[in-house]
Amino acid sequence: MPARHPVRRARALALASLLLATGLPAAHAWRSTLYPADWQPPNSGLRFDTDQFLQDFSYAGYRRGESAIPSPAGPVFDVTAAPYSADPTGVNDSTAAIQAAIDAAETAGGGVVRLPAGTYRVQPPTGKNHALRIRASGIVLRGDGPDQTRLLNASPSMRNKSVILVQASSPLNWRADGPSSGITSDTTGPATKLTVSNPALFTVGDWVCVRNDLTDAWITEHKEPSWLGQGATIGGLAYLRRVTAVDATSITLDIPTRYALKTRDSARVVKVTAPLTEIGIEKLSLANLQHPQLTGWGEDDYAKSGTAAYACHSSYLLSLTAVVDAWVRDVETFAPATNTSTAHYLSNGIRLDFCRSVSIVNCTFERPQYGGGGGNGYAYRLEDSSDNLLDRCTAAFTRHGYLFSGIATSGNVLHRCTDRDTARYTGPNGSVVAEGRGSEHHAHFSHSNLVDACTADSSLFLAVYRPFGSIPRHNLTASSSVFWNTQGTGDPQWEGAPGTDVVASQQSGYGYVIGTRGTRTGVNLNVYYGSTNSAARTAPLDFVEGVGQGSDLTPVSLYEDQVARRIGALIFSVSAGESAILSRPQTTVNLAATVTSGDPQALAPDATAFAWTVVRNAGPVQLSSATGANVTATLSEAGVYEFQVTGTWNGQTATDSVIYELRGVAGAARTVTIPVDQDATVRNGTFARTRYGAEHELQMKFSESAQYQRQILLQFTPLPLLPGQLASATLLLQPSNKTQGYTAAVDLLANARWNEATVTWATQPLGGIYAGDWLGSDAQSPAIDLTGALKNALAANARTITLRLRATTSTGSDGVVAFRSREGSVRRAAALRLVVNSSALPLTPVVRILTTGGNLPAGQTVTIRGSVRSGPSVTRISLVPGTGSAVKARLDSTGRFWTAKIRLRSGSNKIIVLAKNRAGYTGRISRVFTAR
């Protein structure tokens, strides 16, 4: 993909300057002229080609947004239980075991396939284009949380393959021929009621596809002569719908159509078979082992057999085909410990192909290893799919973050999503600049999509003319799509980067850019890729309003407001923000309240009244005001302060609280000793499967023969510090025998998973980075400097570290060097001595709740997730219910992430979470969940 030329960009900005000279800060809240307070959904009498209007996007997502995503209780098929017995340690391949559990759920008519906490290694069996496959409706693949359950694909040769494939044995084809009835009159605007020649063909509940042919007349009307004769290849408009009513002349559909349908183009309604439904993928993380080759990662290498790019091409972590009313929730990617490239996956994250009404919620896909041409390096791809919702998702370090492609792609919503650091992939060594960039409408007239309250962080959102790809060229990529209240931050780092632009829009007919905000607010309307005649082919210029004024745009989210208008007021809750620790001389805090209206969040300060009260305080407190969305509080004495906010909105009230701890002046450096969490000896040769984790000694031995090696494994949970806060780190060992001089080395592995009760040479975590060495002697207790290695691990967000100790020369006449283990003497076992600044070592845990509220039914048991942001590792999590019933609370092995379950009663349920650390200090946070 060619880079933008600076001169072309200057011409483009000059052409659009009259429209875009509205970037001064807004004086007060404003509404779009296309979305007044009395806005009504548009009807079929309007014309897409000549009228300016905003469509109703509230139908996006699971069950058209009319039902909350469910949490089916069962039946449960635990993949680690007999007869499946999948290995959660990541050592043995679990493909067949997990697939057997999925197949059993299918045989039972549906169920929950549960993957308990652990790492599961899978890979595609010979001759298969997937590792795991779901073929039937009603199946939920559920882990214990993305930080707990990990699915690792071990094959680096994944060309045209998926790790998880959701596809029926005979999937619904939206464009398949079947019984059909012609549309007897043109519809020029959005329509739910169609006059048809044979309404008796249909009954309420039928699945249908509303289609047309992409005739040469249609192509000529859209000023794209290069597509003449290519209509069958591109395919026509296609809207998967369900029949809700039938009368003597017409049928009614459950979702409006998204573009004009004309009898000239054989517009018709075709009966189709039912799709897969009620499928969920949730609460787990996915990754792929990196491809080991160092070369063959170029833009066009995907087509060259034998290259790394060829092996990675068009692979996906997760593919859904012909699926409706489904969800992907709380799914993330991760970097396997052995991936030196920092890659999370090989090429692509998630793809929806001919899918409708799928919700992708709270997901993060980042860092593909390959991002060259041919369809590689994407995070989220919507291909010929409609009316899906991507809610609060993140894409990072990709060629393209979010991608709309195909003429059947319409009605989709990106809601409060973030695209960060595009035009990148990791390649073999961590960073390669890709020729693609941003999140975009990619090819062949995707239309009527909404990008809503989203953020481009060192990235860009595009819907522009693209003269690329194989014949027929991508060219007209978009029409009638809306960018609402887009935020631009960061600094894009590719050649010809957009500077101040956050949106580029050059859509066929009318496109819409309404409200931009942040540090990059520009809108580019012309010749983004320097295409000949593109302005004439996409004329008129798109509608632009409120450049730089998005912070005052009402409503903040178009999607949320439209959902509330169509379905009614949603559950209301309020957030007081995150707790924090202050050190003098800072004594003031900004109390910022936000409102959530249902799920997803809806910020509505203009419609809300906030009242603040001081719940507890260590000394006098001065509030700048007792009401308002933003209040300043000045603290006096050192200690803990808690503030509660009550929000009132639409006749409803909700409360939340936030805690601040004020400390004195930061002191000098402080030494902290972290004891070992796990320790074990592992031996090679005939003892490779023998366990030594319960021994009182830890032994290492050097031998010329690999059959007689002994090594030591130590696991620590370091403090949650930033690299710059760590002054030094030293590994302390206590010998338990006398030896002659020897040399030894330490390797560091970040986030490796093992247990001293089960680990052996054969099952130990592999890999590691050299961290230090030492010379041993009879009179010395080793103290090994690990400062640099631990700083690097903290910079990579290591939650646990494993140290492998290995002798590198002779270990003396007795053959081994031995140290005290935890079992031998806890007081004298291995430890890490850290020197940190006291201001960097908070003792009070700052607890966060990561789960947001929603439209929750009373009586439902819900899982809430959170983390501990600061303080020494937490040893206990307690759940204190206010009005709901506490089921349990659990802390993960890192001491940083927790989960809890509550059973909701009708109305407000206040939950209090208490976290206690090793030093005996307790942190606290509360949150209100509302049910009805």
ZAMARGU-4260 file (C-alpha; in steps of 0.2 Angstrom, whole numbers, plus 5000, padded with zeros to 4 digits):
<rodrens>
0) 5000/5000/5000 | 5008/5016/4995 | 5012/5030/5008 | 5003/5046/5007 | 5013/5060/4999
5) 5014/5076/5010 | 5010/5088/4995 | 4995/5078/4991 | 4990/5079/5009 | 4992/5098/5009
10) 4981/5100/4994 | 4968/5089/5002 | 4968/5100/5018 | 4967/5116/5007 | 4952/5109/4998
15) 4943/5105/5014 | 4948/5120/5024 | 4931/5129/5022 | 4922/5114/5030 | 4935/5111/5043
20) 4938/5128/5050 | 4928/5125/5066 | 4941/5118/5077 | 4940/5131/5091 | 4935/5125/5108
25) 4916/5123/5110 | 4908/5136/5122 | 4894/5124/5127 | 4885/5108/5124 | 4879/5106/5106
30) 4869/5094/5095 | 4871/5088/5077 | 4859/5096/5065 | 4856/5079/5059 | 4852/5073/5077
35) 4840/5085/5085 | 4832/5081/5102 | 4816/5075/5093 | 4826/5064/5081 | 4816/5049/5073
40) 4822/5034/5064 | 4823/5037/5045 | 4811/5029/5034 | 4810/5022/5016 | 4805/5038/5008
45) 4822/5046/5010 | 4835/5044/4997 | 4853/5037/5002 | 4860/5046/4987 | 4853/5064/4989
50) 4847/5066/5007 | 4858/5068/5022 | 4852/5058/5037 | 4858/5047/5052 | 4852/5029/5052
55) 4846/5019/5067 | 4861/5009/5073 | 4853/5003/5089 | 4850/4985/5082 | 4868/4980/5082
60) 4874/4966/5093 | 4867/4950/5102 | 4848/4949/5099 | 4848/4966/5092 | 4853/4974/5109
65) 4836/4969/5116 | 4843/4956/5128 | 4858/4955/5139 | 4872/4943/5134 | 4867/4927/5144
70) 4879/4917/5156 | 4872/4899/5153 | 4874/4888/5168 | 4876/4871/5159 | 4876/4857/5157
75) 4895/4859/5160 | 4908/4849/5151 | 4925/4851/5161 | 4939/4848/5149 | 4951/4843/5163
80) 4939/4830/5170 | 4937/4812/5163 | 4934/4806/5150 | 4943/4821/5142 | 4957/4824/5154
85) 4965/4839/5145 | 4982/4845/5152 | 4981/4862/5160 | 5000/4864/5162 | 5003/4867/5143
90) 5015/4853/5142 | 5005/4840/5133 | 4994/4843/5118 | 4975/4845/5123 | 4967/4847/5105
95) 4959/4830/5105 | 4953/4831/5123 | 4945/4849/5121 | 4937/4844/5104 | 4930/4829/5113
100) 4921/4840/5126 | 4915/4851/5112 | 4908/4836/5103 | 4900/4830/5118 | 4891/4846/5121
105) 4885/4846/5103 | 4878/4828/5106 | 4869/4834/5122 | 4861/4848/5112 | 4872/4862/5119
110) 4881/4866/5135 | 4896/4875/5143 | 4913/4868/5138 | 4923/4874/5153 | 4942/4877/5153
115) 4948/4879/5171 | 4963/4890/5175 | 4978/4884/5166 | 4987/4884/5149 | 4981/4872/5135
120) 4992/4867/5121 | 4983/4864/5104 | 4987/4863/5086 | 4977/4858/5070 | 4977/4840/5067
125) 4984/4834/5050 | 4972/4839/5036 | 4962/4851/5046 | 4960/4870/5044 | 4957/4872/5063
130) 4963/4866/5080 | 4946/4867/5088 | 4929/4868/5079 | 4911/4872/5085 | 4898/4865/5073
135) 4882/4867/5083 | 4871/4880/5091 | 4870/4883/5110 | 4889/4879/5114 | 4899/4891/5125
140) 4918/4889/5127 | 4922/4897/5144 | 4938/4900/5154 | 4940/4907/5171 | 4946/4923/5164
145) 4959/4929/5152 | 4972/4930/5165 | 4968/4913/5171 | 4964/4902/5156 | 4976/4902/5141
150) 4974/4893/5124 | 4991/4891/5116 | 4992/4886/5098 | 5009/4877/5095 | 5010/4876/5076
155) 5019/4890/5067 | 5012/4884/5050 | 4995/4890/5050 | 4992/4896/5032 | 4973/4898/5029
160) 4970/4890/5046 | 4961/4895/5062 | 4964/4891/5080 | 4946/4891/5084 | 4933/4889/5070
165) 4914/4892/5073 | 4906/4885/5057 | 4892/4872/5054 | 4895/4857/5044 | 4884/4865/5030
170) 4885/4883/5034 | 4872/4896/5029 | 4877/4905/5013 | 4869/4922/5012 | 4870/4922/4993
175) 4864/4904/4990 | 4849/4902/4978 | 4832/4897/4986 | 4814/4900/4985 | 4812/4919/4982
180) 4800/4933/4979 | 4804/4949/4970 | 4803/4966/4977 | 4790/4975/4967 | 4794/4993/4971
185) 4810/5002/4974 | 4816/5007/4992 | 4827/5022/4992 | 4830/5023/5010 | 4830/5012/5026
190) 4816/5000/5025 | 4808/4986/5036 | 4793/4984/5026 | 4795/4977/5008 | 4782/4974/4995
195) 4785/4958/4987 | 4777/4948/4972 | 4773/4932/4983 | 4771/4936/5001 | 4763/4919/5004
200) 4780/4911/5002 | 4785/4918/5019 | 4779/4915/5037 | 4784/4924/5053 | 4801/4918/5059
205) 4808/4914/5042 | 4826/4918/5040 | 4828/4928/5023 | 4842/4936/5013 | 4837/4953/5005
210) 4848/4954/4990 | 4851/4962/4973 | 4863/4959/4958 | 4877/4971/4956 | 4872/4975/4938
215) 4882/4986/4926 | 4868/4999/4928 | 4871/4999/4947 | 4890/5001/4944 | 4887/5015/4931
220) 4876/5024/4943 | 4890/5023/4956 | 4903/5030/4944 | 4915/5015/4945 | 4918/5010/4927
225) 4933/4998/4932 | 4920/4987/4940 | 4910/4984/4924 | 4908/4966/4921 | 4914/4962/4939
230) 4897/4963/4948 | 4896/4944/4951 | 4913/4943/4958 | 4910/4958/4970 | 4892/4951/4974
235) 4877/4961/4977 | 4869/4969/4993 | 4864/4956/5005 | 4855/4958/5022 | 4851/4943/5033
240) 4835/4947/5041 | 4820/4938/5050 | 4802/4940/5045 | 4791/4948/5059 | 4775/4950/5049
245) 4766/4945/5033 | 4751/4953/5025 | 4743/4952/5008 | 4756/4962/4999 | 4772/4964/5009
250) 4783/4957/5023 | 4791/4966/5038 | 4809/4963/5043 | 4817/4964/5060 | 4831/4976/5055
255) 4830/4990/5042 | 4839/4988/5026 | 4854/4999/5024 | 4855/5005/5006 | 4843/5007/4991
260) 4836/4992/4983 | 4829/4993/4965 | 4819/4982/4954 | 4831/4986/4940 | 4844/4976/4949
265) 4833/4961/4953 | 4830/4965/4971 | 4822/4951/4979 | 4820/4941/4996 | 4827/4924/4997
270) 4822/4911/5010 | 4838/4903/5018 | 4842/4890/5031 | 4844/4894/5049 | 4861/4900/5055
275) 4871/4894/5070 | 4865/4904/5086 | 4868/4906/5104 | 4887/4902/5104 | 4899/4910/5116
280) 4918/4912/5117 | 4922/4920/5134 | 4934/4923/5148 | 4950/4916/5141 | 4966/4922/5131
285) 4973/4915/5115 | 4991/4915/5107 | 5001/4907/5094 | 5020/4901/5096 | 5030/4912/5084
290) 5037/4907/5068 | 5056/4904/5071 | 5062/4910/5054 | 5072/4927/5054 | 5069/4931/5035
295) 5054/4930/5023 | 5043/4943/5032 | 5041/4956/5017 | 5026/4964/5010 | 5023/4951/4996
300) 5032/4936/5004 | 5015/4928/5009 | 5014/4922/4991 | 5031/4914/4991 | 5032/4896/4997
305) 5044/4892/5010 | 5044/4909/5018 | 5039/4913/5036 | 5025/4925/5029 | 5019/4910/5018
310) 5017/4899/5033 | 5008/4913/5043 | 4997/4920/5029 | 4978/4922/5032 | 4978/4913/5049
315) 4966/4918/5063 | 4965/4915/5081 | 4946/4915/5080 | 4934/4913/5065 | 4915/4913/5065
320) 4906/4909/5049 | 4887/4911/5047 | 4883/4914/5065 | 4869/4925/5073 | 4865/4930/5090
325) 4882/4925/5098 | 4896/4933/5108 | 4914/4934/5111 | 4917/4942/5128 | 4932/4945/5139
330) 4945/4937/5127 | 4962/4943/5125 | 4979/4938/5117 | 4995/4935/5126 | 5013/4934/5122
335) 5020/4916/5125 | 5035/4916/5136 | 5046/4908/5123 | 5041/4921/5109 | 5056/4932/5108
340) 5048/4943/5095 | 5035/4949/5107 | 5021/4942/5095 | 5004/4937/5102 | 4999/4928/5086
345) 5004/4925/5068 | 4993/4935/5057 | 4975/4939/5061 | 4965/4940/5077 | 4946/4938/5074
350) 4936/4937/5059 | 4917/4937/5056 | 4911/4930/5039 | 4893/4931/5035 | 4888/4934/5053
355) 4875/4945/5060 | 4870/4951/5078 | 4887/4945/5086 | 4893/4955/5101 | 4912/4956/5104
360) 4914/4964/5121 | 4929/4969/5131 | 4942/4960/5120 | 4960/4965/5116 | 4969/4958/5101
365) 4987/4964/5098 | 5004/4961/5091 | 5003/4950/5076 | 5020/4943/5070 | 5016/4946/5051
370) 5007/4961/5044 | 5011/4960/5025 | 5000/4961/5010 | 4986/4949/5005 | 4976/4951/5021
375) 4988/4949/5036 | 4991/4958/5052 | 4973/4963/5057 | 4965/4963/5074 | 4946/4962/5070
380) 4939/4959/5052 | 4921/4960/5048 | 4919/4952/5031 | 4901/4952/5023 | 4894/4954/5040
385) 4880/4965/5047 | 4873/4973/5062 | 4887/4966/5074 | 4893/4976/5089 | 4911/4978/5095
390) 4910/4986/5112 | 4925/4993/5122 | 4938/4982/5112 | 4956/4986/5109 | 4967/4983/5094
395) 4986/4987/5096 | 5002/4986/5086 | 4993/4979/5070 | 4993/4983/5051 | 4975/4987/5053
400) 4965/4987/5070 | 4947/4986/5064 | 4942/4982/5046 | 4926/4983/5036 | 4926/4973/5020
405) 4913/4968/5007 | 4897/4974/5000 | 4887/4964/5012 | 4895/4973/5027 | 4883/4985/5035
410) 4875/4991/5051 | 4890/4986/5061 | 4895/4997/5076 | 4912/5000/5084 | 4907/5007/5101
415) 4920/5015/5113 | 4934/5005/5105 | 4952/5009/5104 | 4965/5007/5090 | 4983/5010/5095
420) 4999/5010/5086 | 4994/5004/5069 | 5006/5001/5054 | 5016/4989/5064 | 5019/4970/5066
425) 5033/4962/5076 | 5041/4951/5063 | 5055/4941/5070 | 5063/4954/5081 | 5049/4965/5088
430) 5045/4979/5076 | 5042/4981/5058 | 5033/4995/5049 | 5018/4989/5039 | 5012/4997/5023
435) 4994/4997/5029 | 4988/5008/5043 | 4973/5013/5054 | 4956/5006/5055 | 4947/5006/5039
440) 4933/5002/5027 | 4944/4991/5016 | 4935/4986/5000 | 4920/4985/4989 | 4906/4996/4996
445) 4905/4991/5014 | 4891/5004/5020 | 4880/5011/5034 | 4892/5007/5048 | 4895/5017/5064
450) 4911/5021/5072 | 4905/5028/5089 | 4915/5037/5103 | 4931/5028/5098 | 4949/5032/5100
455) 4963/5032/5087 | 4979/5032/5098 | 4994/5035/5086 | 4982/5028/5073 | 4968/5034/5061
460) 4950/5030/5056 | 4947/5029/5037 | 4933/5027/5024 | 4942/5032/5008 | 4944/5027/4990
465) 4957/5013/4989 | 4964/5009/4971 | 4972/4993/4978 | 4970/4974/4978 | 4967/4961/4964
470) 4954/4964/4951 | 4941/4970/4954 | 4950/4984/4964 | 4945/4989/4981 | 4940/5007/4975
475) 4924/5012/4983 | 4926/5006/5000 | 4912/5015/5010 | 4895/5024/5009 | 4883/5031/5022
480) 4895/5027/5036 | 4896/5038/5052 | 4911/5043/5062 | 4903/5050/5078 | 4914/5059/5092
485) 4931/5052/5087 | 4945/5055/5098 | 4963/5057/5092 | 4978/5055/5103 | 4996/5050/5101
490) 5008/5053/5087 | 5007/5041/5072 | 5024/5035/5067 | 5023/5029/5049 | 5029/5038/5033
495) 5017/5052/5028 | 5008/5050/5044 | 4992/5060/5046 | 4998/5073/5057 | 4983/5081/5065
500) 4970/5070/5056 | 4960/5058/5066 | 4947/5054/5052 | 4949/5052/5033 | 4932/5051/5024
505) 4929/5050/5005 | 4913/5039/5004 | 4902/5036/4989 | 4888/5048/4990 | 4887/5054/5008
510) 4897/5049/5023 | 4897/5058/5040 | 4910/5064/5052 | 4902/5072/5067 | 4912/5078/5082
515) 4931/5075/5084 | 4941/5078/5100 | 4958/5075/5108 | 4975/5081/5103 | 4972/5076/5084
520) 4955/5082/5078 | 4958/5085/5059 | 4946/5078/5046 | 4953/5074/5028 | 4940/5073/5014
525) 4950/5072/4998 | 4962/5060/4989 | 4969/5052/5004 | 4979/5039/4993 | 4981/5051/4978
530) 4969/5041/4967 | 4965/5048/4950 | 4947/5054/4948 | 4942/5048/4966 | 4934/5064/4970
535) 4923/5064/4955 | 4918/5045/4959 | 4914/5049/4977 | 4906/5066/4976 | 4898/5075/4984
540) 4910/5079/4999 | 4905/5070/5015 | 4895/5079/5029 | 4907/5086/5042 | 4902/5095/5058
545) 4910/5100/5075 | 4928/5097/5071 | 4938/5099/5088 | 4921/5101/5097 | 4917/5083/5102
550) 4920/5085/5120 | 4904/5095/5121 | 4894/5085/5108 | 4877/5078/5115 | 4875/5064/5116
555) 4893/5058/5118 | 4888/5041/5111 | 4875/5040/5096 | 4873/5021/5098 | 4869/5022/5117
560) 4856/5036/5114 | 4848/5026/5100 | 4847/5011/5110 | 4839/5020/5124 | 4826/5028/5112
565) 4821/5012/5104 | 4821/5000/5119 | 4819/5012/5134 | 4829/5018/5149 | 4842/5006/5154
570) 4850/5002/5170 | 4859/5017/5178 | 4875/5017/5189 | 4888/5029/5193 | 4907/5028/5196
575) 4918/5039/5207 | 4934/5034/5199 | 4949/5024/5205 | 4957/5024/5222 | 4974/5031/5223
580) 4989/5035/5235 | 4996/5053/5237 | 5012/5059/5244 | 5015/5077/5250 | 5017/5090/5244
585) 5002/5085/5234 | 4986/5087/5245 | 4972/5090/5232 | 4963/5078/5222 | 4950/5079/5208
590) 4934/5070/5211 | 4927/5065/5194 | 4910/5056/5193 | 4904/5047/5177 | 4887/5039/5173
595) 4884/5023/5165 | 4867/5020/5158 | 4866/5002/5155 | 4879/4991/5147 | 4888/4999/5137
600) 4893/5014/5146 | 4885/5031/5143 | 4893/5047/5149 | 4879/5060/5152 | 4885/5074/5163
605) 4873/5086/5156 | 4858/5075/5161 | 4865/5071/5179 | 4866/5079/5196 | 4880/5073/5207
610) 4881/5075/5226 | 4897/5072/5236 | 4899/5067/5254 | 4914/5063/5265 | 4912/5045/5272
615) 4928/5045/5282 | 4943/5056/5284 | 4959/5057/5294 | 4958/5076/5296 | 4948/5091/5290
620) 4943/5091/5271 | 4938/5106/5260 | 4927/5102/5245 | 4926/5115/5231 | 4908/5111/5230
625) 4896/5098/5236 | 4889/5095/5219 | 4895/5092/5201 | 4903/5080/5190 | 4921/5087/5194
630) 4925/5093/5212 | 4941/5097/5220 | 4945/5090/5238 | 4959/5097/5248 | 4966/5085/5262
635) 4975/5089/5278 | 4982/5076/5289 | 4991/5060/5283 | 4979/5045/5282 | 4964/5038/5273
640) 4950/5048/5265 | 4934/5041/5257 | 4922/5051/5246 | 4905/5045/5241 | 4895/5051/5226
645) 4877/5050/5223 | 4870/5052/5205 | 4853/5056/5200 | 4847/5053/5182 | 4830/5050/5174
650) 4822/5047/5191 | 4835/5035/5196 | 4849/5036/5209 | 4865/5027/5211 | 4881/5028/5223
655) 4899/5024/5222 | 4914/5028/5233 | 4933/5032/5230 | 4947/5031/5243 | 4963/5042/5243
660) 4977/5039/5256 | 4988/5054/5260 | 5006/5051/5265 | 5020/5061/5271 | 5036/5067/5262
665) 5044/5052/5252 | 5058/5045/5262 | 5075/5037/5257 | 5078/5021/5248 | 5071/5005/5257
670) 5076/4987/5256 | 5063/4974/5255 | 5065/4955/5255 | 5054/4944/5244 | 5054/4926/5249
675) 5053/4912/5236 | 5036/4906/5231 | 5041/4889/5223 | 5057/4880/5222 | 5062/4863/5215
680) 5077/4853/5208 | 5075/4845/5191 | 5086/4831/5184 | 5090/4825/5167 | 5092/4807/5160
685) 5083/4793/5169 | 5077/4805/5182 | 5069/4817/5169 | 5051/4813/5176 | 5055/4812/5194
690) 5049/4826/5206 | 5060/4834/5218 | 5050/4849/5224 | 5048/4842/5242 | 5066/4840/5245
695) 5075/4850/5259 | 5089/4854/5247 | 5090/4862/5230 | 5104/4854/5219 | 5113/4859/5204
700) 5126/4849/5195 | 5137/4851/5179 | 5142/4836/5168 | 5149/4834/5151 | 5135/4822/5148
705) 5117/4829/5147 | 5111/4814/5156 | 5117/4819/5172 | 5113/4838/5173 | 5104/4845/5188
710) 5096/4862/5189 | 5087/4873/5201 | 5070/4882/5198 | 5065/4897/5209 | 5049/4907/5207
715) 5045/4924/5214 | 5031/4936/5214 | 5039/4953/5213 | 5032/4969/5219 | 5021/4978/5206
720) 5035/4991/5203 | 5039/5001/5187 | 5057/4998/5181 | 5063/5015/5186 | 5057/5013/5204
725) 5069/4998/5206 | 5087/5003/5212 | 5094/4986/5213 | 5089/4967/5214 | 5099/4954/5222
730) 5096/4935/5223 | 5101/4928/5240 | 5106/4909/5242 | 5110/4899/5257 | 5122/4884/5254
735) 5119/4868/5263 | 5135/4860/5258 | 5153/4864/5256 | 5160/4864/5238 | 5176/4869/5229
740) 5176/4884/5217 | 5163/4883/5203 | 5154/4895/5191 | 5135/4896/5188 | 5123/4906/5179
745) 5105/4912/5181 | 5092/4912/5167 | 5076/4923/5170 | 5058/4917/5163 | 5044/4929/5164
750) 5026/4923/5168 | 5031/4904/5167 | 5018/4892/5174 | 5024/4878/5185 | 5021/4870/5202
755) 5035/4863/5214 | 5024/4848/5218 | 5023/4842/5200 | 5037/4850/5190 | 5051/4839/5182
760) 5065/4841/5170 | 5053/4835/5156 | 5039/4847/5161 | 5049/4862/5166 | 5046/4879/5157
765) 5058/4881/5143 | 5067/4896/5137 | 5073/4910/5147 | 5085/4925/5146 | 5102/4926/5153
770) 5101/4936/5169 | 5118/4935/5178 | 5132/4923/5185 | 5143/4920/5200 | 5159/4912/5206
775) 5155/4900/5221 | 5167/4896/5235 | 5167/4887/5251 | 5166/4903/5261 | 5153/4912/5252
780) 5134/4914/5252 | 5130/4919/5234 | 5122/4936/5231 | 5119/4938/5212 | 5115/4954/5204
785) 5099/4953/5194 | 5095/4972/5193 | 5095/4973/5174 | 5086/4957/5170 | 5072/4961/5183
790) 5070/4979/5177 | 5067/4972/5159 | 5055/4959/5166 | 5045/4973/5175 | 5045/4983/5159
795) 5037/4968/5150 | 5023/4968/5164 | 5030/4952/5172 | 5018/4945/5185 | 5029/4931/5191
800) 5047/4927/5187 | 5056/4910/5186 | 5075/4909/5189 | 5084/4894/5182 | 5101/4891/5191
805) 5113/4880/5182 | 5131/4876/5185 | 5143/4880/5170 | 5159/4872/5176 | 5164/4858/5188
810) 5154/4857/5204 | 5168/4849/5214 | 5172/4831/5220 | 5156/4828/5228 | 5147/4832/5211
815) 5133/4844/5217 | 5131/4861/5224 | 5116/4862/5236 | 5106/4876/5244 | 5092/4877/5257
820) 5075/4875/5250 | 5058/4881/5258 | 5055/4864/5265 | 5072/4864/5273 | 5072/4881/5281
825) 5060/4894/5276 | 5070/4908/5285 | 5086/4903/5275 | 5078/4899/5258 | 5081/4909/5243
830) 5075/4927/5242 | 5076/4942/5232 | 5082/4958/5240 | 5075/4973/5232 | 5081/4991/5235
835) 5067/5004/5230 | 5062/5022/5235 | 5050/5022/5249 | 5038/5033/5239 | 5038/5019/5226
840) 5033/5006/5239 | 5015/5009/5244 | 5009/4998/5258 | 4990/5000/5256 | 4983/4990/5241
845) 4974/5001/5229 | 4960/4989/5223 | 4951/4991/5206 | 4935/4984/5199 | 4937/4980/5181
850) 4919/4974/5178 | 4906/4986/5172 | 4888/4985/5177 | 4874/4982/5165 | 4856/4976/5162
855) 4856/4962/5174 | 4842/4951/5179 | 4838/4949/5198 | 4843/4932/5205 | 4858/4930/5193
860) 4875/4926/5199 | 4888/4937/5191 | 4906/4936/5191 | 4916/4953/5195 | 4934/4955/5191
865) 4947/4967/5197 | 4965/4970/5201 | 4977/4977/5214 | 4987/4992/5207 | 4999/4995/5220
870) 5006/4988/5236 | 5016/4972/5240 | 5007/4957/5233 | 4990/4954/5241 | 4988/4938/5251
875) 4969/4939/5254 | 4953/4945/5245 | 4937/4947/5255 | 4920/4951/5248 | 4908/4960/5260
880) 4891/4961/5252 | 4880/4976/5255 | 4863/4970/5249 | 4868/4956/5237 | 4873/4938/5242
885) 4892/4934/5242 | 4896/4918/5234 | 4915/4918/5234 | 4931/4928/5231 | 4947/4922/5224
890) 4964/4929/5222 | 4975/4922/5207 | 4993/4915/5210 | 5001/4932/5206 | 4992/4941/5220
895) 4987/4955/5208 | 4970/4949/5200 | 4955/4943/5209 | 4938/4937/5204 | 4922/4936/5215
900) 4904/4931/5213 | 4888/4939/5219 | 4870/4934/5218 | 4860/4950/5214 | 4843/4955/5221
905) 4831/4967/5213 | 4837/4985/5214 | 4854/4991/5220 | 4867/4979/5226 | 4882/4987/5235
910) 4898/4976/5235 | 4913/4980/5245 | 4930/4972/5241 | 4943/4971/5254 | 4961/4966/5250
915) 4975/4962/5263 | 4994/4962/5259 | 5009/4954/5267 | 5012/4969/5278 | 4994/4968/5285
920) 4987/4984/5276 | 4970/4983/5269 | 4963/4992/5254 | 4945/4994/5250 | 4933/4998/5236
925) 4914/4997/5233 | 4903/4997/5218 | 4884/4996/5215 | 4877/4984/5203 | 4859/4986/5199
930) 4847/4972/5194 | 4828/4971/5189
</rodrens>
